[in-house]
Each structure stands twice: as C-alpha cells, then as structure tokens.
C-alpha cells in the first residue's frame, strides 16, 4: 500500500510539473536564427535563415523548457551575398534539393538558474544527425496586453562542420571547422 501511495505521489508530481508548461509560438519579427564561421582564418561570415518554425513548451513558473522542436528551410539562408547563398545550397554544402530542412529536437533541458541552462538535442544538417548542447539564456517572462505570456531567450552553441560532413571538401584554412550558432527568440503563448 505504501508503494502504491508513493508511486501515486510521484506520478502526480510529474504530471503537475508538466501541467504548468505552456505552448508558445515564435514571434518572427523579434527572432533571429543565425550563425558565424571564420573565413580564410582572418574574418567572420555571418548569416541567418529567414524561414523557420518551432514548437515550444515552456514552463513560465519554473523557467524550464519541456519541449523545443525546430525546422529550418535551408533555402532561406542569407549571408548578404546572393552568389554565396546559391552556392551554399549546392551538394558540397547543404544539399538543399535532397535535404530541404535542418531540424533540432530537444532531448533534455538542464536548468542552472532562472536565467541560464543547457539544452541538449539532436541537430540534423544535410541528412547527418548529431547531439549538440546549446547554452540557454532566458531574458525574461512578461504578460502581453492580451494577458498571454511572452518569453525571450537565446540559444548559443558551437558545432563542428566535420561532425556533420558539411562542406567536407573545403579546407579549414578556407572555412573554419567551428560554426557558432546564435539564436535570439521571442515567443508568444498560444
């Protein structure tokens, strides 16, 4: 009987913590999905993606992510150079015809404080999936005029293009193996 009672309490507490999670949608006018990579070992090329979507469950009471799944259309890459952007879609980079989307699926979130955390998930680029860890910074939670909650957060991380077999024929002298991911998001309660 004691085991059943303890199991019930545990199940209730797990359900209770999930009950406060709310579903959010991206406010794209206040969101940027960006990256940075070193070129010729002397300067950085900055870029972003303009077409993306995400499903986000966030608990504004505990400041914890319960779910984050994102899809990015690689054809929306923008480095402020159309020739380079067209080249990035080719088979030596994104292989956009075969793999039109990049995806990220969160596996776990480790809260460090209300402002900081670590998000572990699976990132897929050009058909190659790898687990990555993103530093998470939560800017805050506010109530919008309509009474719904708004959350601001940033995700930052460093991935290796060699891990994803991305531009494998391009030397690290031309393009660094390190790619910095820089994502700033504002999301609205559904």
PLY file of the C-alpha trace (Angstrom):
ply
format ascii 1.0
element vertex 190
property float x
property float y
property float z
element edge 189
property int vertex1
property int vertex2
end_header
0.00 0.00 0.00
2.86 2.36 0.88
4.47 1.65 -2.54
1.24 2.48 -4.37
0.85 5.70 -2.37
4.45 6.80 -3.11
4.06 5.89 -6.79
0.86 7.95 -6.95
2.58 10.95 -5.37
5.49 10.66 -7.80
3.18 10.37 -10.81
1.10 13.32 -9.61
4.19 15.49 -9.10
5.50 14.64 -12.58
2.13 15.40 -14.14
1.81 18.51 -12.03
5.12 19.94 -13.22
4.17 19.29 -16.85
0.75 20.87 -16.32
2.26 24.35 -15.97
4.12 24.11 -19.28
2.52 26.25 -21.95
2.80 26.06 -25.70
4.45 29.05 -27.38
4.84 30.19 -30.96
7.68 32.25 -32.45
7.33 35.99 -32.85
9.35 36.08 -36.07
9.66 39.86 -36.09
11.73 39.53 -32.89
13.58 36.29 -33.66
16.87 35.65 -35.45
18.31 32.25 -36.37
21.94 32.99 -37.11
25.42 31.56 -37.47
29.02 32.72 -37.76
32.01 31.00 -39.38
35.60 32.16 -39.84
36.73 32.70 -43.44
40.39 32.46 -44.50
41.31 32.49 -40.80
41.02 36.29 -40.73
37.36 37.33 -40.74
33.89 36.05 -39.96
30.99 35.42 -42.31
27.67 35.98 -40.58
24.46 34.50 -41.84
20.92 33.73 -40.88
17.87 31.80 -42.01
14.63 33.59 -42.80
12.19 30.66 -42.96
11.82 28.54 -39.82
9.27 27.27 -37.37
9.28 25.78 -33.88
7.07 24.03 -31.35
7.98 25.19 -27.86
6.63 24.10 -24.48
7.97 26.27 -21.69
7.03 26.45 -18.01
6.99 30.15 -17.05
6.72 29.24 -13.35
9.92 27.17 -13.21
11.69 28.79 -16.20
12.22 25.39 -17.83
11.83 24.16 -21.38
9.75 20.98 -21.66
9.92 20.72 -25.46
11.56 22.51 -28.36
11.42 21.21 -31.92
12.52 23.43 -34.78
12.57 23.14 -38.56
14.64 25.49 -40.72
14.33 25.78 -44.51
17.92 25.81 -45.79
16.84 27.61 -48.98
16.22 30.68 -46.80
19.93 31.09 -45.95
21.05 34.71 -46.12
24.68 35.85 -45.88
24.03 39.16 -47.68
25.67 37.73 -50.81
23.36 36.02 -53.31
26.17 34.20 -55.14
27.43 32.70 -51.89
23.88 31.86 -50.74
23.22 29.99 -54.01
26.50 28.09 -53.59
25.57 27.09 -50.01
22.51 25.28 -51.39
24.62 23.04 -53.63
25.73 19.46 -52.90
29.10 20.47 -51.43
27.26 22.33 -48.64
23.57 21.96 -47.65
22.47 19.54 -50.43
19.22 21.53 -50.41
17.44 19.54 -53.13
17.84 16.29 -51.21
17.64 17.77 -47.69
15.49 20.93 -47.77
15.23 21.16 -43.97
17.52 21.30 -40.96
15.94 20.17 -37.71
16.59 20.38 -33.99
14.77 18.22 -31.44
15.39 18.88 -27.75
16.09 15.77 -25.66
16.59 17.38 -22.25
16.90 20.70 -20.53
19.16 21.24 -17.53
18.23 24.34 -15.55
21.16 26.13 -13.93
19.18 29.19 -12.78
16.11 31.10 -13.93
18.35 32.83 -16.47
20.72 30.04 -17.56
20.53 26.44 -18.68
21.85 23.78 -21.03
19.67 22.38 -23.79
20.68 19.02 -25.27
19.14 17.95 -28.54
19.67 16.33 -31.90
20.61 18.65 -34.77
20.26 17.34 -38.33
22.05 19.05 -41.21
22.09 17.61 -44.75
20.96 14.21 -43.51
23.52 13.89 -40.70
22.25 13.92 -37.10
24.39 14.71 -34.07
23.68 15.50 -30.44
24.58 19.07 -29.52
24.45 21.12 -26.33
23.28 24.73 -26.50
23.84 27.34 -23.80
20.48 28.82 -22.94
19.85 32.29 -21.61
16.31 33.26 -20.65
15.80 37.01 -20.91
12.53 37.01 -19.02
8.81 36.38 -18.99
6.18 39.13 -19.26
2.43 39.40 -19.75
1.42 40.92 -23.08
-1.51 43.36 -23.39
-3.82 40.46 -24.21
-2.89 38.70 -20.95
-0.85 35.99 -22.64
2.75 35.42 -21.65
5.79 36.32 -23.72
9.27 34.82 -23.25
12.62 35.97 -24.59
15.55 33.59 -24.80
18.85 32.96 -26.58
20.48 29.69 -27.65
24.20 29.65 -28.41
26.49 26.80 -29.29
29.49 25.65 -31.23
29.33 22.80 -33.73
31.97 21.24 -35.96
31.14 21.13 -39.64
33.27 17.96 -39.90
30.86 16.24 -37.46
28.07 16.82 -39.98
30.22 16.05 -43.06
29.32 19.59 -44.10
31.50 21.11 -46.84
33.95 18.26 -46.31
35.95 19.14 -49.43
36.57 22.69 -48.16
39.78 23.10 -46.16
39.80 24.54 -42.64
42.06 27.28 -43.99
39.22 28.47 -46.22
36.43 27.83 -43.70
36.88 27.09 -40.02
35.66 23.73 -38.75
33.86 25.63 -35.99
30.44 27.12 -36.65
28.88 29.32 -33.99
25.10 29.10 -33.64
23.45 32.30 -32.45
19.70 32.21 -31.94
17.69 35.00 -30.35
13.98 34.35 -29.92
10.85 35.95 -28.59
7.88 33.63 -28.25
4.19 34.18 -27.55
1.83 31.97 -25.60
-0.64 30.24 -27.93
0 1
1 2
2 3
3 4
4 5
5 6
6 7
7 8
8 9
9 10
10 11
11 12
12 13
13 14
14 15
15 16
16 17
17 18
18 19
19 20
20 21
21 22
22 23
23 24
24 25
25 26
26 27
27 28
28 29
29 30
30 31
31 32
32 33
33 34
34 35
35 36
36 37
37 38
38 39
39 40
40 41
41 42
42 43
43 44
44 45
45 46
46 47
47 48
48 49
49 50
50 51
51 52
52 53
53 54
54 55
55 56
56 57
57 58
58 59
59 60
60 61
61 62
62 63
63 64
64 65
65 66
66 67
67 68
68 69
69 70
70 71
71 72
72 73
73 74
74 75
75 76
76 77
77 78
78 79
79 80
80 81
81 82
82 83
83 84
84 85
85 86
86 87
87 88
88 89
89 90
90 91
91 92
92 93
93 94
94 95
95 96
96 97
97 98
98 99
99 100
100 101
101 102
102 103
103 104
104 105
105 106
106 107
107 108
108 109
109 110
110 111
111 112
112 113
113 114
114 115
115 116
116 117
117 118
118 119
119 120
120 121
121 122
122 123
123 124
124 125
125 126
126 127
127 128
128 129
129 130
130 131
131 132
132 133
133 134
134 135
135 136
136 137
137 138
138 139
139 140
140 141
141 142
142 143
143 144
144 145
145 146
146 147
147 148
148 149
149 150
150 151
151 152
152 153
153 154
154 155
155 156
156 157
157 158
158 159
159 160
160 161
161 162
162 163
163 164
164 165
165 166
166 167
167 168
168 169
169 170
170 171
171 172
172 173
173 174
174 175
175 176
176 177
177 178
178 179
179 180
180 181
181 182
182 183
183 184
184 185
185 186
186 187
187 188
188 189
